[in-house]
Amino acid sequence: MIEVLYFAWLRERAGTAREKVETQAPTVAALVEELRGRSEGHALALSDLRAVRVAVDQKLAAFDAPLVGAREVAFFPPMTGG
């Protein structure tokens, strides 16, 4: 079981801020494919991964990052400085 978090416009499009997901996905990319199938909102939120950043267990990660042993995956828009 992995806790999936969505921030900013990803939360709005997915229709939820967090959800628990039962998955055997080996990587973040495989999890994204599963999530896209959950609803139109999920598909829209995760349609353009160039506009999405990901963290696995609160550490920035790439979409090819393994999920073995992970407890949390967070999706959020790129950060801007200021």
N, C-alpha and C positions, 0 to 999 in steps of 0.2 A: 504494500500500500504506500503510495506517494501522495504527499500533500502538494497540490498545484496552486500557485498563487498568480493572480493577474493584477497588474497595476495600470493606472491611468486609462487611456482609451482602449487598451486590451481588455480591461475589466468591463468596460461599457459594452464592447462588442460581444464578449463571451457571455455576458449576462450574469456574471458571478465574480466575486473577489477571490474565492478559494473553493477548492473541492478536493475530496479524497478520491484517488484514482487507483483502482486495482489494475496493475499492468505488469507485463513481462518484457516490456520494451528494453532492449539492451542499450539504447542511446537516447539522447534528447531528441534527435531527429525522428526516431521511431515513435517516441511518445507524441511528438507533434502530429505525426500522421494519424495516430489513434485519436487524439483530441479533435482534429479536424472533422472526424466522423461523428462526433457527439451532437453537433447542432450546426445550423447555418451560422450562428453567431461565433462559434468556435472557429469554423472554417474561415470566416471573414477576419477574425482577430489574428489568425495565424497564416493568412494568405501570402503575405510578403515578409519573409524572414529577414530581409535586408533592413527592415524598420523595427526589428525586435532584438532585444538582448535577453540573455538567459543567465540565471545563476542556479547552481546546484549546491544545496546545503549552504547557501549564503556566500558562495564564492563564484565570481564570474566564470563562465564556461563557454565552450564552443558547442555547436549543435551536434558535433560528433562525440561529445563527452559521454563516457559510460555512466549508466545509472545503477550499476550493481551496488547495493548497499545504501543508495541515496534515500533520504527521507523527505526532501523538499526540493521542488523545482519552481522557480519564479520567472515569469515573463514580464518584461517591461520595455518601454521605449528607450532609445538612446538618451543618455544624460547630456545636458549641455552645461557649459561652465557659466559662471556669473559671479 
